[in-house]
Amino acid sequence: MGNQRTLALRKQLKREQLHVQWLEQHLPHARQLNSAQQRIAQLCVLECVVESAALPTTNATTKKSGAEAPLSL
């Protein structure tokens, strides 16, 4: 499910980037350009959150062996 979300976010991000390119060429002073740039920033942050949430986490109950324990001085 997380993979589908990531793909959907990337598709939307690509669409918004193309829209920004068109606006920069044809309507460089339009209010839409600023709004589209803000949406791109939000989508980038959301993509990072979704990708980091999809990463596997280590098991906190795993006991470390003596070799992995930090050295004390």
trRosetta pair geometry for C-beta under 8 A, 3 or more apart (Angstrom, degrees):
i j d omega theta_ij theta_ji phi_ij phi_ji
1 4 5.7 -51 -156 30 38 112
1 5 6.7 38 148 -18 66 103
2 5 5.5 -52 -151 35 38 114
2 6 6.3 40 151 -21 68 104
2 50 6.4 167 -160 177 88 90
2 53 6.7 -155 -127 97 131 94
2 54 3.8 158 149 -99 150 114
3 6 5.7 -52 -149 35 32 112
3 7 6.4 31 154 -16 64 106
3 54 7.3 118 -59 -143 58 149
4 7 5.8 -55 -147 39 31 110
4 8 6.2 31 154 -19 65 108
5 8 5.7 -56 -147 38 30 111
5 9 6.2 31 154 -20 65 107
5 50 5.2 -140 119 -157 121 141
6 9 5.7 -55 -148 36 30 111
6 10 6.4 29 154 -18 64 106
6 47 6.8 87 -137 -147 71 81
6 50 5.6 -178 -80 120 76 125
6 51 6.1 84 -110 -78 122 80
6 54 6.9 -42 -46 -18 128 158
7 10 5.8 -54 -146 36 31 111
7 11 6.3 34 154 -21 64 106
8 11 5.7 -53 -148 35 31 113
8 12 6.4 29 154 -15 65 106
9 12 5.8 -56 -147 40 31 109
9 13 6.1 34 153 -22 65 108
9 43 6.1 164 -168 -168 90 93
9 46 6.1 -153 -133 107 133 105
9 47 4.7 166 138 -91 140 89
9 50 6.2 169 -16 33 156 153
10 13 5.5 -52 -144 36 31 115
10 14 6.3 35 155 -21 64 104
10 47 6.9 93 -67 -121 68 131
11 14 5.8 -52 -150 34 29 111
11 15 6.5 31 151 -19 62 106
12 15 5.5 -53 -150 36 34 115
12 16 6.3 32 154 -18 66 106
12 43 6.0 -150 105 -130 107 140
13 16 5.8 -55 -147 37 30 109
13 17 6.3 32 153 -21 64 106
13 40 6.6 92 -145 -136 77 73
13 43 4.7 177 -88 134 90 138
13 44 7.0 101 -124 -68 130 64
13 47 6.7 -4 -51 -51 145 141
14 17 5.7 -53 -148 34 30 112
14 18 6.6 30 154 -17 63 104
15 18 5.9 -56 -153 35 30 109
15 19 6.4 31 149 -20 64 108
16 19 5.4 -54 -149 36 35 116
16 20 6.4 38 152 -21 67 102
16 36 5.8 174 -166 -168 90 89
16 39 5.4 -139 -137 104 144 114
16 40 5.0 -177 125 -79 130 84
16 43 6.4 158 26 6 153 154
17 20 5.7 -49 -148 33 33 112
17 21 6.6 37 151 -21 63 102
17 40 6.4 96 -74 -115 70 128
18 21 5.6 -50 -151 33 34 114
18 22 6.6 33 152 -18 65 103
19 22 5.8 -55 -151 35 32 110
19 23 6.3 30 152 -17 65 108
19 36 5.3 -140 109 -143 113 143
20 23 5.6 -55 -145 39 32 111
20 24 6.2 35 155 -23 66 105
20 33 6.7 95 -138 -146 72 73
20 36 4.8 -177 -80 124 84 127
20 37 6.1 99 -119 -73 129 71
20 40 6.5 -15 -41 -41 145 142
21 24 5.8 -54 -148 33 29 111
21 25 6.6 22 156 -14 62 108
22 25 6.0 -63 -154 39 31 107
22 26 6.0 -11 165 14 69 117
23 26 6.5 -75 -130 55 24 86
23 27 5.1 -53 -155 63 69 93
23 28 7.3 128 144 -89 68 35
23 30 5.9 -107 -162 53 107 126
23 32 5.9 -142 -122 101 139 104
23 33 4.3 177 141 -90 134 89
23 36 6.2 152 9 31 155 151
24 28 5.7 44 -155 -104 46 81
24 33 6.6 112 -70 -132 61 127
25 28 7.6 129 1 -60 4 89
27 30 3.7 23 146 -23 117 128
27 32 6.8 36 103 52 138 114
27 33 6.6 -164 104 -43 90 112
28 33 6.8 37 -156 -61 31 166
29 33 7.6 -149 163 22 3 138
30 33 5.0 112 70 -11 83 96
30 34 8.0 -152 104 3 58 80
31 34 5.9 -52 -163 35 47 110
31 35 6.4 44 144 -17 72 107
32 35 5.5 -59 -149 41 36 112
32 36 6.0 36 155 -21 71 107
33 36 5.8 -55 -145 36 28 109
33 37 6.4 28 155 -19 63 106
34 37 5.8 -55 -148 36 30 111
34 38 6.5 31 153 -19 64 105
35 38 5.7 -55 -151 36 32 112
35 39 6.5 33 151 -20 65 103
36 39 5.6 -50 -149 34 34 113
36 40 6.6 39 150 -22 64 101
37 40 5.6 -48 -151 31 34 114
37 41 6.7 36 150 -18 63 102
38 41 5.6 -51 -151 34 35 112
38 42 6.4 34 151 -17 66 105
39 42 5.6 -55 -148 39 34 112
39 43 6.2 35 154 -20 67 106
40 43 5.7 -55 -145 37 30 111
40 44 6.4 34 154 -23 64 104
41 44 5.8 -52 -150 32 30 113
41 45 6.7 28 153 -15 63 104
42 45 5.8 -55 -151 37 33 109
42 46 6.2 31 152 -17 67 110
43 46 5.5 -55 -142 41 33 112
43 47 6.1 39 155 -25 66 104
44 47 5.7 -51 -147 32 28 113
44 48 6.7 29 153 -18 61 103
45 48 5.8 -55 -154 34 32 111
45 49 6.5 31 150 -19 65 106
46 49 5.6 -53 -148 36 34 112
46 50 6.3 31 155 -17 67 106
47 50 5.9 -55 -145 38 30 108
47 51 6.2 27 157 -16 65 109
48 51 5.9 -58 -144 40 28 109
48 52 6.1 22 160 -15 65 110
49 52 6.0 -59 -144 40 26 105
49 53 6.2 26 156 -20 63 109
50 53 5.7 -56 -146 37 29 111
50 54 6.4 28 154 -21 63 109
51 54 5.7 -58 -149 34 31 111
51 55 7.1 45 150 -37 62 94
52 55 5.7 -35 -157 7 40 117
58 62 6.8 -75 165 18 97 135
59 62 4.6 100 86 -32 100 102
64 68 4.3 -123 -168 87 103 118
64 69 5.5 133 119 -70 126 71
65 68 5.2 87 54 11 73 100
65 69 7.4 -120 100 -22 40 87
66 69 5.6 -42 -149 11 37 119
